[in-house]
Amino acid sequence: MTTTPLSVRVLATPAGPLIVISSPEDDVVRAAGFTPVDVLAARLGAVLRARGVRSEPDNGPVADAVRRYADGDLDALDAVAVDQPGGPFTQRAWQVMRTIAPGSTLTYAELAQAAGNPAAVRAAGSACARNLIAPFVPCHRVLRTGGAMGGYYYGLDVKRALLAHEAGLLSVA
């Protein structure tokens, strides 16, 4: 079992600073979000949390992908390897989220359908809420039926900023 501390990078995005926690041995993103490092790290499972974190320079493949995304290459995050714990339906929902094209959205009901269980609308919402790897797993692209924003772990202003960026309405300042 690896005990090397996880890498932490703070990267600029149109929605504000993005904290990215990855495994240094394989550059797999384990957590990412628009919140302080300690809050994000606390959401990790016990085994990963026990490794601790250390700040790294903002370079490497993950940082490059975030920079390209911020600069308008909206598909750049798709190639980044991610991993987070979750049951079978939740994993399928996260996989579906990664197929939602930038500038497009799904409703929670459409996400449930695409993940294989049309009746699991609440579980689809829960998959969004439990997502540790935003915006790599773009739960910000999931809306309520009728187009209302719904919730977002990092706040609706961040969700709106990401959607506006992907619609070509916002860029990194």
Secondary structure, 3 states (H helix, E strand, C coil): CCCCCEEEEEECCCCCCEEEEECCCCCCEEEEECCCHHHHHHCCCHHHHHHCEEECCCCCHHHHHHHHHHCCCCCHHHHCCECCCCCHHHHHHHHHHCCCCCCCCEEHHHHHHHCCCCCCHHHHHHHHHHCCECCCCCHHHEECCCCCCCCCCCCHHHHHHHHHHHCCCCCCC
